[in-house]
Amino acid sequence: MQISFEEFVTARGPALLRFAYLLCGDRYLAEDVLQEVLARAYRRWSRIGGAPEPYLRKAVLNQYLSWWRRKSSSEALVATVPDRVQAYRTADELAARDEIWTLLATLPRPQRAVLVLRYYLDLSDSEIAELLGYAVPTVRVYAFRALGRLRAALSGRAPTTEARSG
């Protein structure tokens, strides 16, 4: 028996939104990406089958990657200030978290997608390659370059030649 669309969104919608947020780095853009995916999924829900989450995760990923290729979005991204700071966070933790988010935003989208899939969803290189439609060595190169850029930025050095491209 297939779960209804409403039941699925109620149960797994927050997890899909977190995934979209990690990819986009912006809450409102993540909501837009997920809304677009869910609107399309609703129309073909009966054909999606018994395991909709992997299908929708891939759809979110594809929407994120294609969102930036399209020029139809007229929204301007600006720095946002959180409504409130969680009490258990220290200033150092918040600064480190903000620095990581800032650095992730500088990565090319495929590299960022590879890191999110690897470290948030804990997918293997072959699973990431299948989702993105890349070869496994390409996934490894993107991860290597992305991590190299992050390490270089965190250590205050300019990225090496390998970390600059792709």
C-alpha positions as CSV (number, residue, x, y, z in Angstrom):
1,M,0.0,0.0,0.0
2,Q,1.4,3.4,-1.0
3,I,1.4,6.2,1.5
4,S,-0.6,9.3,0.6
5,F,1.1,12.4,-0.6
6,E,-0.2,14.3,2.4
7,E,1.1,11.7,4.9
8,F,4.5,11.6,3.2
9,V,4.9,15.4,3.3
10,T,3.8,15.5,6.9
11,A,6.3,12.8,7.9
12,R,9.3,13.5,5.6
13,G,8.8,17.1,4.5
14,P,11.0,18.5,7.3
15,A,13.9,16.2,6.4
16,L,13.6,17.1,2.7
17,L,13.5,20.8,3.6
18,R,16.7,20.4,5.7
19,F,18.4,18.7,2.7
20,A,17.3,21.5,0.4
21,Y,18.6,24.1,3.0
22,L,22.0,22.4,3.1
23,L,22.2,22.6,-0.6
24,C,20.9,26.1,-1.0
25,G,22.3,27.7,2.2
26,D,19.2,30.0,2.2
27,R,16.0,29.0,4.0
28,Y,13.6,30.8,1.6
29,L,15.3,29.5,-1.5
30,A,15.3,26.0,0.0
31,E,11.5,26.3,0.6
32,D,11.1,27.5,-3.0
33,V,13.1,24.5,-4.4
34,L,11.2,22.0,-2.2
35,Q,7.8,23.6,-3.1
36,E,8.5,23.3,-6.8
37,V,9.5,19.6,-6.4
38,L,6.5,18.8,-4.2
39,A,4.1,20.5,-6.7
40,R,5.5,18.4,-9.5
41,A,5.5,15.2,-7.4
42,Y,1.9,15.8,-6.4
43,R,0.7,15.6,-10.0
44,R,2.4,12.2,-10.6
45,W,2.3,10.8,-7.1
46,S,0.6,7.6,-8.2
47,R,3.5,6.8,-10.6
48,I,6.3,7.5,-8.1
49,G,5.9,4.2,-6.4
50,G,6.5,2.7,-3.0
51,A,9.8,4.5,-2.1
52,P,9.2,8.2,-2.8
53,E,12.0,9.7,-0.6
54,P,15.0,8.7,-2.8
55,Y,13.0,9.9,-5.8
56,L,12.2,13.3,-4.2
57,R,15.7,13.7,-2.8
58,K,17.0,13.4,-6.4
59,A,14.4,15.8,-7.6
60,V,15.4,18.3,-4.9
61,L,19.0,17.9,-6.0
62,N,18.2,18.3,-9.7
63,Q,16.0,21.4,-8.9
64,Y,18.8,22.9,-6.9
65,L,21.4,22.4,-9.6
66,S,19.0,23.6,-12.4
67,W,17.7,26.5,-10.3
68,W,21.0,28.4,-10.7
69,R,21.2,27.7,-14.4
70,R,17.9,29.4,-15.0
71,K,17.8,33.1,-15.1
72,S,14.1,33.3,-14.4
73,S,14.5,34.0,-10.7
74,S,14.5,37.7,-10.0
75,E,15.1,37.4,-6.3
76,A,18.2,38.9,-4.9
77,L,20.0,37.1,-2.2
78,V,21.0,39.2,0.8
79,A,22.6,38.4,4.2
80,T,20.0,37.4,6.7
81,V,20.0,37.9,10.4
82,P,18.5,35.0,12.5
83,D,15.4,35.9,14.4
84,R,16.9,34.7,17.6
85,V,20.1,33.0,18.7
86,Q,19.9,29.6,20.5
87,A,20.9,30.0,24.1
88,Y,23.2,27.0,24.2
89,R,25.5,28.4,21.4
90,T,28.6,30.3,22.3
91,A,29.8,33.2,20.2
92,D,32.7,31.1,19.0
93,E,30.4,28.3,17.9
94,L,28.2,30.7,16.0
95,A,31.2,32.4,14.4
96,A,32.6,29.1,13.3
97,R,29.2,28.0,11.9
98,D,28.8,31.2,10.0
99,E,32.3,30.9,8.6
100,I,31.6,27.4,7.3
101,W,28.3,28.5,5.7
102,T,30.0,31.4,4.1
103,L,32.7,29.1,2.7
104,L,30.2,26.5,1.5
105,A,28.4,29.3,-0.4
106,T,31.6,30.0,-2.3
107,L,31.9,26.5,-3.7
108,P,30.6,25.7,-7.2
109,R,27.2,24.0,-6.9
110,P,28.3,20.5,-8.0
111,Q,31.1,20.6,-5.3
112,R,28.7,21.7,-2.7
113,A,26.1,19.1,-3.7
114,V,28.8,16.4,-3.4
115,L,29.8,17.5,0.1
116,V,26.1,17.7,1.3
117,L,25.4,14.2,-0.2
118,R,28.5,12.8,1.3
119,Y,28.4,14.3,4.8
120,Y,24.8,15.0,5.4
121,L,23.2,12.0,3.7
122,D,26.3,9.8,4.3
123,L,26.1,8.5,0.7
124,S,29.0,6.6,-0.9
125,D,30.8,8.0,-3.9
126,S,29.0,5.5,-6.2
127,E,25.6,6.5,-4.8
128,I,26.5,10.2,-5.3
129,A,27.7,9.5,-8.8
130,E,24.4,7.8,-9.6
131,L,22.3,10.6,-8.2
132,L,24.3,13.3,-10.0
133,G,24.9,11.4,-13.2
134,Y,28.7,11.7,-12.9
135,A,31.4,9.1,-13.0
136,V,32.7,8.0,-9.5
137,P,36.1,9.6,-10.2
138,T,34.4,12.9,-10.9
139,V,32.6,12.7,-7.6
140,R,36.0,12.1,-5.8
141,V,37.6,15.0,-7.7
142,Y,34.8,17.3,-6.7
143,A,35.0,16.3,-3.1
144,F,38.8,16.6,-3.1
145,R,38.7,20.1,-4.6
146,A,35.9,21.3,-2.4
147,L,37.6,20.1,0.8
148,G,40.9,21.6,-0.5
149,R,39.2,25.0,-1.0
150,L,37.6,24.8,2.5
151,R,40.9,23.8,4.1
152,A,42.8,26.5,2.3
153,A,40.2,29.2,3.3
154,L,40.2,28.0,6.9
155,S,43.9,28.1,7.1
156,G,44.1,31.6,5.5
157,R,46.0,30.4,2.4
158,A,45.0,30.8,-1.2
159,P,43.6,27.6,-2.7
160,T,46.0,25.5,-4.8
161,T,45.6,25.1,-8.5
162,E,43.8,21.7,-8.1
163,A,41.2,23.3,-5.7
164,R,40.4,26.3,-8.0
165,S,38.8,24.6,-11.0
166,G,35.5,22.7,-11.3
